[in-house]
């Protein structure tokens, strides 16, 4: 238990035994013993207002701490005369609570019958509007009144899907899970693939903060317009689920199906074939859209080329529309990369590559990163004839989402027997 936890436990225990006057004087002694910053620290741990602790300090350092103005009530633990003290704002200003709730209800979200409501307006703006109506109230009192009435600040949560969810959504999740377990049980490789958000290269602001000498923040450009001479970085990731390691291929042209498969090929050459020398098949989970989407013809054509090169079939499962955030690479690798480079301007490709390659976690995440200077053209069309050359075996359940691409005979280009 830390010193702060010990202090908080002591304060909580002692305060429960004291009356109002004794509590503020006790907190004052605790604050004084801590030295500089003691009032703030004790206020934070006890929940008492800073002014209350400051009043306690004045009392313990005065010759007669208000003894003549306060009457001890032993039966109730009160130290003030009955009826003394500031009246609640709802009594001193009748109607203010109703006025506040009326303002909030006009801008509330969610079901009004739920126990927790939340408001989009700040306490400062609400206080200003009430003041304009003739009430006297500050942001702190507004916040206290909102809390009493069940309001709290809430952040947005990405839980609502655009459009109607597929009726096969849950079944697809089960299929992916069962297939992953089957592959990993047999020590076959399972990878999750996706392209991370494109990043402007240059001295731009990067969300987040990192420790630095006080009052010396990193100076960055005051706009986020791309710099043509710097370009963009396109990080395409491959994450190995069973080994908790990954590979990121940083491109500089476009996120295309050709680039996606080139990234998988680089992972296989750099990590995959060494890690799985006896692999007989490879399983890939991917999003439903984009360069590795279920409807992307070029993705399948390029996968066929890769399959022919490595000599083992590749099974692919795509997540249903609107569910890409459940792709493992998102929260096991990409989120960790974002944490590692938070607050650091991505000024050069070298900085980006080094930050990605040095991303680790307590659970042992390892990432290799490479630069792909190749040119990947957009708008490449795949004809029906070219698609027909892909040795694709579709699963009986949602064959558009689940399929195997098996090796084809490189000499005759004829399809081999379907992979089972």
Rosetta blueprint (number, residue, H / E / L):
1 X L
2 X L
3 X H
4 X H
5 X H
6 X H
7 X H
8 X H
9 X H
10 X H
11 X H
12 X H
13 X H
14 X H
15 X H
16 X L
17 X L
18 X L
19 X L
20 X H
21 X H
22 X H
23 X H
24 X H
25 X H
26 X H
27 X H
28 X H
29 X H
30 X H
31 X H
32 X H
33 X H
34 X H
35 X L
36 X L
37 X L
38 X H
39 X H
40 X H
41 X H
42 X H
43 X H
44 X H
45 X H
46 X H
47 X L
48 X L
49 X L
50 X H
51 X H
52 X H
53 X H
54 X H
55 X H
56 X H
57 X H
58 X H
59 X H
60 X H
61 X L
62 X L
63 X L
64 X L
65 X L
66 X L
67 X L
68 X L
69 X L
70 X L
71 X L
72 X L
73 X E
74 X L
75 X L
76 X L
77 X L
78 X E
79 X L
80 X L
81 X L
82 X L
83 X L
84 X L
85 X L
86 X L
87 X L
88 X L
89 X H
90 X H
91 X H
92 X H
93 X L
94 X L
95 X L
96 X H
97 X H
98 X H
99 X H
100 X H
101 X H
102 X H
103 X H
104 X H
105 X H
106 X L
107 X L
108 X E
109 X E
110 X L
111 X L
112 X L
113 X L
114 X L
115 X L
116 X L
117 X E
118 X E
119 X E
120 X L
121 X L
122 X L
123 X H
124 X H
125 X H
126 X H
127 X H
128 X H
129 X H
130 X H
131 X H
132 X H
133 X L
134 X L
135 X L
136 X L
137 X L
138 X L
139 X H
140 X H
141 X H
142 X H
143 X H
144 X H
145 X H
146 X H
147 X H
148 X H
149 X L
150 X L
151 X E
152 X L
153 X L
154 X L
155 X L
156 X L
157 X L
158 X L
159 X L
160 X L
161 X L
162 X L
163 X L
164 X L
165 X L
166 X L
167 X L
168 X L
169 X H
170 X H
171 X H
172 X H
173 X H
174 X H
175 X H
176 X H
177 X H
178 X H
179 X H
180 X H
181 X H
182 X H
183 X H
184 X H
185 X H
186 X L
187 X L
188 X L
189 X E
190 X E
191 X E
192 X E
193 X E
194 X E
195 X E
196 X L
197 X L
198 X L
199 X E
200 X E
201 X L
202 X L
203 X L
204 X L
205 X L
206 X L
207 X L
208 X L
209 X L
210 X L
211 X L
212 X L
213 X L
214 X L
215 X L
216 X L
217 X L
218 X L
219 X L
220 X L
221 X L
222 X L
223 X L
224 X L
225 X L
226 X L
227 X L
228 X L
229 X L
230 X L
231 X L
232 X E
233 X E
234 X E
235 X E
236 X E
237 X E
238 X E
239 X E
240 X E
241 X L
242 X L
243 X L
244 X L
245 X E
246 X E
247 X E
248 X E
249 X E
250 X E
251 X E
252 X L
253 X L
254 X L
255 X L
256 X L
257 X H
258 X H
259 X H
260 X H
261 X H
262 X H
263 X H
264 X H
265 X H
266 X H
267 X H
268 X H
269 X H
270 X H
271 X H
272 X H
273 X H
274 X H
275 X H
276 X L
277 X L
278 X L
279 X L
280 X L
281 X E
282 X E
283 X E
284 X E
285 X E
286 X E
287 X L
288 X L
289 X L
290 X H
291 X H
292 X H
293 X L
294 X L
295 X L
296 X L
297 X H
298 X H
299 X H
300 X H
301 X H
302 X H
303 X H
304 X H
305 X H
306 X H
307 X H
308 X H
309 X H
310 X H
311 X L
312 X L
313 X E
314 X E
315 X E
316 X E
317 X E
318 X E
319 X L
320 X L
321 X L
322 X L
323 X L
324 X H
325 X H
326 X H
327 X L
328 X H
329 X H
330 X H
331 X H
332 X H
333 X H
334 X H
335 X H
336 X H
337 X H
338 X H
339 X H
340 X H
341 X L
342 X L
343 X L
344 X L
345 X L
346 X L
347 X L
348 X L
349 X H
350 X H
351 X H
352 X H
353 X H
354 X H
355 X H
356 X H
357 X H
358 X L
359 X L
360 X L
361 X L
362 X L
363 X L
364 X L
365 X L
366 X E
367 X E
368 X E
369 X E
370 X E
371 X E
372 X E
373 X L
374 X L
375 X L
376 X L
377 X L
378 X L
379 X L
380 X L
381 X L
382 X L
383 X L
384 X H
385 X H
386 X H
387 X H
388 X H
389 X L
390 X L
391 X L
392 X E
393 X E
394 X E
395 X L
396 X L
397 X L
398 X L
399 X L
400 X L
401 X L
402 X E
403 X E
404 X E
405 X E
406 X L
407 X L
408 X E
409 X L
410 X L
411 X L
412 X L
413 X L
414 X L
415 X E
416 X L
417 X L
418 X L
419 X L
420 X L
